[in-house]
């Protein structure tokens, strides 16, 4: 057993480390920096359509690696799954829309405190209030008549 203690152990990082910047990644990071500064100073939100950005698959992998993963993620099921993930940079969100066949149909980075997709639509609040009131009335009615 003593020989096992002499074996050198090297811990490998679980997140791939980014190498030198690919030509399109650094300008995009600088654009994200400007957008995040605008959010901080003026509250202005913005987004980048990654499908229209001049990025290849390796550049997208590098960008995702550089931004890292944050603590918040959500999946929305509407016309196919949409994945909303906060990056390790607060206020920078990676959003991927897929169709029913799980093909990526849209990919965005949003700079915002909370992506619009996650906010309740104001026109749904009144019907939701009525639904809750009906459920309460039904519970009260059934409690009065056992």
Backbone bond lengths (Angstrom), bond angles and torsions (degrees), N, CA, C in turn:
res aa  C-N    CA-C-N  psi(-1)  N-CA   C-N-CA  omega(-1)  CA-C   N-CA-C  phi
1 X - - - 1.443 - - 1.528 112.74 -
2 X 1.321 117.45 -29.38 1.459 120.00 -179.10 1.521 111.97 -63.91
3 X 1.319 117.31 -29.39 1.465 120.29 179.68 1.523 111.34 -66.56
4 X 1.327 117.21 -29.58 1.466 120.06 178.24 1.521 111.56 -65.15
5 X 1.298 117.86 -31.53 1.466 121.04 -179.93 1.525 112.05 -68.38
6 X 1.319 117.74 -19.13 1.459 121.78 -178.11 1.530 113.16 -88.90
7 X 1.321 117.08 -2.27 1.459 120.41 -179.38 1.526 109.16 -79.76
8 X 1.314 116.07 125.44 1.472 120.72 178.76 1.524 109.48 -72.67
9 X 1.315 115.76 135.88 1.461 121.47 179.22 1.519 108.18 -117.06
10 X 1.313 114.98 129.59 1.458 120.83 177.38 1.522 107.80 -116.03
11 X 1.330 116.54 124.22 1.461 121.25 179.83 1.519 108.53 -90.09
12 X 1.338 116.19 122.63 1.458 122.02 179.37 1.520 109.11 -92.35
13 X 1.330 118.83 138.55 1.468 120.03 176.83 1.518 110.57 -65.01
14 X 1.347 115.64 147.19 1.459 119.69 179.81 1.518 111.79 -82.65
15 X 1.319 117.69 -23.25 1.462 121.81 178.69 1.514 107.87 -97.91
16 X 1.336 118.29 129.07 1.459 118.89 179.44 1.521 110.56 -60.45
17 X 1.300 115.83 134.55 1.455 120.48 179.61 1.528 109.39 -79.77
18 X 1.312 115.46 138.43 1.459 119.85 -179.57 1.521 109.41 -76.92
19 X 1.301 115.20 138.86 1.452 120.61 176.72 1.515 109.49 -89.51
20 X 1.315 116.34 -158.59 1.464 119.27 177.22 1.528 110.02 -58.94
21 X 1.315 114.99 148.78 1.457 119.07 -179.52 1.517 111.80 -60.39
22 X 1.313 115.38 136.80 1.454 121.01 169.09 1.522 105.23 -80.41
23 X 1.326 118.11 151.01 1.459 122.63 -172.30 1.524 114.74 -47.16
24 X 1.326 118.88 -39.27 1.462 121.12 -174.91 1.519 113.66 -87.46
25 X 1.314 119.06 -13.61 1.460 121.08 -173.96 1.525 112.05 -77.25
26 X 1.318 118.15 -46.79 1.464 120.36 -178.03 1.531 112.07 -60.62
27 X 1.339 120.42 -47.35 1.466 118.95 177.48 1.533 112.46 -59.21
28 X 1.324 116.51 -35.87 1.459 119.69 178.50 1.520 110.86 -67.54
29 X 1.320 117.58 -40.66 1.469 120.72 176.59 1.527 111.00 -62.76
30 X 1.321 116.69 -39.39 1.458 120.24 177.62 1.530 111.14 -65.52
31 X 1.319 116.73 -37.05 1.468 120.62 175.99 1.531 110.28 -65.05
32 X 1.337 116.24 -42.11 1.468 120.06 177.22 1.527 111.21 -62.03
33 X 1.325 116.27 -38.05 1.466 120.46 178.08 1.531 110.46 -61.27
34 X 1.320 116.64 -44.81 1.469 121.26 178.90 1.528 110.44 -62.52
35 X 1.335 116.45 -44.18 1.465 120.49 -179.60 1.529 111.56 -64.55
36 X 1.334 116.93 -40.91 1.461 120.22 179.74 1.526 110.33 -67.56
37 X 1.330 116.89 -36.71 1.471 120.35 175.83 1.527 110.45 -62.85
38 X 1.339 117.80 -38.91 1.465 120.88 176.94 1.526 111.34 -64.94
39 X 1.336 116.97 -40.10 1.461 120.23 177.48 1.523 109.82 -61.90
40 X 1.326 117.11 -43.32 1.463 121.55 -178.35 1.527 111.07 -66.03
41 X 1.327 117.46 -44.09 1.464 120.26 -173.02 1.524 114.16 -86.53
42 X 1.347 117.84 -33.49 1.466 119.50 -174.47 1.524 113.91 -123.32
43 X 1.325 117.12 -10.00 1.463 119.91 -176.62 1.519 113.30 80.48
44 X 1.328 117.10 7.89 1.461 121.77 -178.75 1.526 110.33 -75.12
45 X 1.340 115.44 125.25 1.454 120.10 176.98 1.527 109.24 -93.40
46 X 1.320 116.29 158.88 1.459 120.30 -179.83 1.523 109.15 -157.73
47 X 1.322 115.48 170.74 1.460 119.24 179.05 1.524 110.39 -151.08
48 X 1.331 113.78 161.26 1.459 121.80 176.38 1.519 107.19 -125.95
49 X 1.319 116.04 128.06 1.461 121.86 175.31 1.520 107.29 -84.62
50 X 1.327 116.32 104.62 1.460 120.50 -176.32 1.525 113.12 -67.32
51 X 1.325 117.06 -21.79 1.474 119.79 178.79 1.530 110.61 -73.45
52 X 1.329 116.77 -20.68 1.468 120.76 178.73 1.529 111.62 -99.24
53 X 1.319 116.24 -10.28 1.468 119.98 178.34 1.527 108.96 -77.40
54 X 1.327 116.83 148.93 1.472 119.50 -178.55 1.530 111.20 -79.17
55 X 1.329 116.22 66.81 1.466 120.83 -178.07 1.519 110.74 -121.05
56 X 1.308 115.38 134.90 1.454 120.80 173.71 1.521 109.49 -90.76
57 X 1.319 117.22 175.42 1.465 121.24 -178.38 1.531 113.11 -56.94
58 X 1.329 118.07 -41.21 1.468 120.41 -179.48 1.520 111.23 -68.09
59 X 1.331 116.59 -34.80 1.464 119.94 178.51 1.524 110.91 -68.58
60 X 1.329 117.26 -38.26 1.461 120.17 175.96 1.525 110.95 -63.37
61 X 1.323 116.49 -41.25 1.466 120.57 177.60 1.526 110.12 -62.20
62 X 1.328 116.63 -43.83 1.460 119.95 179.96 1.528 110.86 -65.41
63 X 1.332 117.05 -42.79 1.458 120.22 179.37 1.521 110.83 -61.47
64 X 1.323 116.52 -45.51 1.465 120.57 179.28 1.526 110.33 -61.68
65 X 1.313 116.98 -40.49 1.458 121.21 178.88 1.524 111.33 -64.57
66 X 1.321 116.59 -42.68 1.465 120.49 -179.73 1.527 112.07 -66.40
67 X 1.321 116.92 -37.88 1.467 120.23 -179.46 1.523 111.44 -77.08
68 X 1.318 117.54 -26.47 1.459 120.95 177.54 1.519 112.67 71.83
69 X 1.333 115.13 -173.77 1.466 121.62 -179.76 1.514 109.19 -116.60
70 X 1.309 114.65 137.42 1.453 120.27 178.00 1.512 111.81 -95.18
71 X 1.314 115.37 -162.63 1.462 121.47 -175.02 1.521 113.90 -91.79
72 X 1.331 117.81 -15.29 1.457 120.81 -171.78 1.521 110.50 -114.89
73 X 1.335 115.53 132.97 1.461 120.10 171.67 1.522 107.67 -148.47
74 X 1.323 114.91 152.73 1.466 120.56 179.87 1.522 108.34 -148.84
75 X 1.333 114.92 148.46 1.456 120.94 174.21 1.514 108.21 -115.74
76 X 1.308 116.23 130.74 1.457 122.78 179.38 1.526 107.01 -113.41
77 X 1.326 116.95 127.72 1.459 121.19 -179.98 1.528 109.35 -104.68
78 X 1.325 115.68 97.56 1.462 122.02 177.52 1.522 107.76 -151.83
79 X 1.323 116.83 111.63 1.465 122.10 -176.74 1.519 111.44 58.06
80 X 1.305 117.83 28.53 1.457 124.51 -176.19 1.516 108.75 118.03
81 X 1.325 117.67 162.13 1.461 120.25 -176.19 1.529 112.87 -76.67
82 X 1.307 115.15 139.04 1.456 122.06 172.30 1.514 107.31 -119.75
83 X 1.320 115.99 128.01 1.459 121.72 179.88 1.521 108.53 -105.46
84 X 1.336 115.79 124.45 1.457 122.42 178.30 1.524 106.61 -114.45
85 X 1.320 116.16 119.51 1.464 120.20 -177.42 1.525 110.32 -131.12
86 X 1.321 114.38 129.23 1.455 118.51 171.43 1.524 107.56 -74.62
87 X 1.321 117.55 137.66 1.454 119.62 174.61 1.530 108.15 -82.61
88 X 1.316 116.40 178.68 1.465 120.44 177.52 1.528 110.69 -67.80
89 X 1.325 117.08 -11.67 1.462 122.77 176.90 1.526 106.95 -96.74
90 X 1.324 117.36 108.74 1.464 121.00 -178.69 1.521 110.24 -54.83
91 X 1.337 115.67 135.58 1.452 121.12 -179.82 1.515 113.97 90.03
92 X 1.330 117.54 -7.04 1.463 122.04 178.76 1.527 107.35 -111.33
93 X 1.338 115.81 114.85 1.464 122.88 -174.01 1.512 110.43 -115.88
94 X 1.334 116.78 138.38 1.471 123.21 176.98 1.521 106.56 -105.78
95 X 1.326 117.05 120.68 1.460 121.86 -175.60 1.529 109.32 -121.88
96 X 1.334 115.36 125.80 1.457 121.10 -178.80 1.525 108.95 -122.79
97 X 1.336 116.37 120.54 1.462 122.80 177.10 1.525 108.34 -99.26
98 X 1.333 115.74 132.51 1.463 120.80 175.93 1.524 109.37 -124.36
99 X 1.331 115.46 153.51 1.462 118.95 176.30 1.529 109.11 -86.91
100 X 1.326 116.14 -174.26 1.462 120.52 -177.50 1.520 112.63 -65.23
101 X 1.337 117.29 -18.59 1.464 121.77 177.77 1.529 111.72 -94.61
102 X 1.336 116.49 11.24 1.473 124.12 179.45 1.526 113.97 65.64
103 X 1.333 117.56 19.66 1.465 120.96 174.49 1.524 108.39 -85.46
104 X 1.315 116.35 137.01 1.461 120.65 178.91 1.521 109.40 -68.29
105 X 1.324 116.28 123.34 1.461 120.96 179.55 1.528 111.71 -113.90
106 X 1.306 116.97 -9.59 1.452 120.97 177.11 1.518 109.77 -164.90
107 X 1.330 115.17 143.56 1.458 119.76 179.03 1.521 107.51 -146.41
108 X 1.326 115.43 126.14 1.454 121.29 -173.20 1.521 110.88 -136.03
109 X 1.308 115.37 154.32 1.456 121.64 163.83 1.513 105.29 -112.92
110 X 1.332 116.04 124.11 1.461 120.95 177.27 1.516 109.26 -110.31
111 X 1.323 114.78 137.35 1.450 121.89 175.66 1.522 106.05 -107.03
112 X 1.327 115.69 105.00 1.459 121.21 -174.81 1.520 109.22 -165.75
113 X 1.323 115.93 162.78 1.460 118.08 175.78 1.526 110.75 -75.74
114 X 1.330 117.01 -31.22 1.459 121.94 176.77 1.530 108.18 -152.90
115 X 1.327 117.87 124.19 1.473 119.93 -179.20 1.535 111.74 -60.21
116 X 1.305 115.40 141.84 1.470 121.45 180.00 1.527 111.95 -54.87
117 X 1.328 116.98 -34.64 1.464 120.57 -179.79 1.526 112.64 -58.68
118 X 1.326 117.21 -27.62 1.457 120.98 -176.57 1.526 112.89 -91.21
119 X 1.318 116.81 -10.47 1.465 120.01 -179.15 1.528 110.41 -84.29
120 X 1.317 116.11 143.26 1.455 120.92 175.47 1.522 108.86 -68.13
121 X 1.329 116.60 133.27 1.458 120.43 178.18 1.522 108.53 -73.80
122 X 1.325 116.55 131.61 1.461 120.87 -173.96 1.524 112.54 -59.56
123 X 1.328 118.71 -32.05 1.466 120.45 -179.12 1.532 112.56 -70.74
124 X 1.310 117.73 -12.89 1.470 120.10 177.92 1.526 112.84 -92.42
125 X 1.326 117.66 -7.57 1.465 120.21 -175.91 1.530 112.91 -71.12
126 X 1.319 118.32 -43.90 1.470 120.66 -179.94 1.534 111.28 -61.95
127 X 1.342 119.68 -49.13 1.466 119.24 175.81 1.534 112.51 -60.37
128 X 1.317 117.24 -34.63 1.473 120.38 178.41 1.524 110.64 -65.59
129 X 1.314 116.69 -40.30 1.462 120.71 177.52 1.525 110.79 -62.73
130 X 1.321 116.29 -42.84 1.468 119.91 178.11 1.530 111.05 -64.20
131 X 1.310 117.40 -41.08 1.463 121.65 178.26 1.524 110.77 -60.63
132 X 1.323 116.44 -45.57 1.465 120.30 179.63 1.523 110.91 -64.43
133 X 1.324 117.14 -42.50 1.464 120.55 178.46 1.531 111.09 -61.98
134 X 1.341 117.34 -39.75 1.475 120.91 177.62 1.521 110.91 -64.04
135 X 1.311 117.23 -40.90 1.465 120.31 179.25 1.534 110.64 -65.25
136 X 1.317 116.88 -40.05 1.468 120.38 177.80 1.526 109.93 -64.83
137 X 1.334 116.87 -44.33 1.474 120.78 179.49 1.522 110.61 -60.69
138 X 1.332 117.71 -41.36 1.465 120.92 178.57 1.524 111.01 -63.76
139 X 1.314 116.87 -40.46 1.469 120.00 179.44 1.522 110.56 -66.62
140 X 1.324 116.61 -41.11 1.467 120.41 179.09 1.523 110.48 -66.32
141 X 1.324 115.80 -39.89 1.464 120.19 -179.86 1.522 110.97 -65.49
142 X 1.319 117.90 -42.88 1.459 120.06 -179.40 1.529 111.14 -71.68
143 X 1.321 118.40 -26.14 1.474 120.92 177.06 1.521 111.14 -73.06
144 X 1.359 116.48 -31.65 1.468 121.39 178.99 1.515 111.34 -75.70
145 X 1.330 117.47 -27.04 1.467 121.84 -177.10 1.526 109.63 -124.72
146 X 1.338 116.87 82.16 1.473 119.38 -177.41 1.491 114.33 -68.10
